[in-house]
Amino acid sequence: MKLTIGIDPGKSGGYAIAWGGMHSINLHKLEEDFEFVEHMQDLKDHPDVTSIEAVVELVPPFAGKMIPSSSSFKLGESYGFIKGVLRSLKIPFTLVRPQEWQKGLSGLSGLTSNKRKKALMNHAKQFFPTTKGLTLKTADAILILRHFLLNT
């Protein structure tokens, strides 16, 4: 079975795992680094997995004037960690810019911070109404995954 993982690398981010397509998706919060490493290793070693790939949101080098440098640092640190884990486990991954995976999602123009996150959450709920574990932490990940699966 083909496994695809969509990852939102923010410290308050998450990841979405599609088992053979969009009909079976599991959501997870990014919390403890060691848990993410163990989970990725378990997925790679799963006997039913014939191929595995990931799509990771590309973190911009400049997050914006209203974003503290400490937040940008944490985001970059998490992004680098995730890329390192995937590389060490030899899980191929694609990077996708936020503008790319958000393209076509209505009602985002001019929204920032929490209002934008809530609008993205509403899109995720609309596309995946029965998926369990959908929160503000996992909404971007499932939308990143959806974009990738629809465009590859």
N, C-alpha and C positions, 0 to 999 in steps of 0.2 A: 504494500500500500504506500502511496506517495504521501509524504508529510510536508506541510508548508507552515512556517512559523512567521507571524507578523509581530514586530517588536517596536514598541514606543520606548526609547531608551531613557526617558526622564526618570528621576528618582521617585516621582509619583506616577510612573508609567506602568506598563504591563506588557503581556504578550498573549497572542492568540494562536492556537494550534488548530490547523485544519487537517483532518484525517480524510484524505482522498477527495477533497473538494469542500465547498461551502456548506454542505448539508450536515456535517458533524464538526463542530468547533468547540474547543475548550478554552476558557479564559483564565489567566493567572496574573496576579499582581507581582511587580518586581519589588521584592522586599529584601531578603537576605541574599548576598552574593553567592554563598556556598549552595543555597537551595537552587538557584538558577543553574549553576554549574552541574550539580547532580542531576537536575531534571533534563538538561540538554544531553548529558551523557546517557541517561536512561532511555531517552527518545532515540538517540542514535543507535543504541544497542538493542532496541526493541525488535523481537524476532519477526513481527509483521511489517516492519518498515523496509520497503524496497528502495526508496530514495527519500532524501531529506534536503530541504533548502529553506532559507530564511530571507525575509525582507526587513530591513532596518531603516527607520527614519533617519535621514541624513541631518545631523545637527548643524545648524548654521554657525559660522564663526562669530557672528554678531547677533545677539538675541534681541536687542532693542535698547533704547535709552532708558526705558522704565524698568528694565530687568537688572537687579543687582549683580555685580560681578561674582559674588559668592554663589548665586543660583546658576549662572553660566558655567562656573567652574564645576559645580556638582553635576550638571548636565553633561559636560564634556568628559568628566571622569567616568560616569556611567556608560556613556557612548563608547569610549575607548575600552572599557572593561568588557562590554558585550561583544564588540568586534574581536577582542582578544580571545574570548571563550569560544566563539564560533570558529575562528581560525585554528585554535589549538585542537579543536575536535574535528577539524576538516569538514565543517558544515558550510557549503557554499552559500553566499549571501549577496543580495542586491541592495544597494542604497537607494532610497527614494526621498526626494525633497518634499517638505510639507506642502508646498504650492502644487506639486504634482498630484499627490494622493488626495488633496482637498479640492482639486479642480472638479467642477461639476456639482459640488455640494452647495445647495442654495442657502441664502440667509447668513453667510459668514462675513460678507463684506462690511468692513468698519468695526467688527466686533473684536474685542481684546480680552485677554485673561479669562476670568470665570464665565463671562457671557459667551465667549467663543467656545470654551470647553463644554458648556451646557448645550449649545447648539450642535456641536459634534456628537454629544451623547444622544441627543434627540434623533439625529440621523442614524446612529448605530441602532437605537431601539426600533426605528422604522424598518431598517434592513434586516435586523435579526431579533424579531419580537419574542422568540421563545428561547434564546440563548441565555443560559444561567451564568451568573457572575458578571453581568454587564454593569460596570460602575464608571465613574469619571476616570478612574485609573486604567481601565481596560478598553474604554471606548475608542481611543485613537488607534490602539493596536488592532482591533478588529476591522477598523476602517482602512488601515494600511494594508492588512491582509486582503481585504475585499478588493481594493484597488489593484493589487498585484495579481490576484487570481483572475480578475476580469480582463487584465491587460497583458497577459503572457500566453 
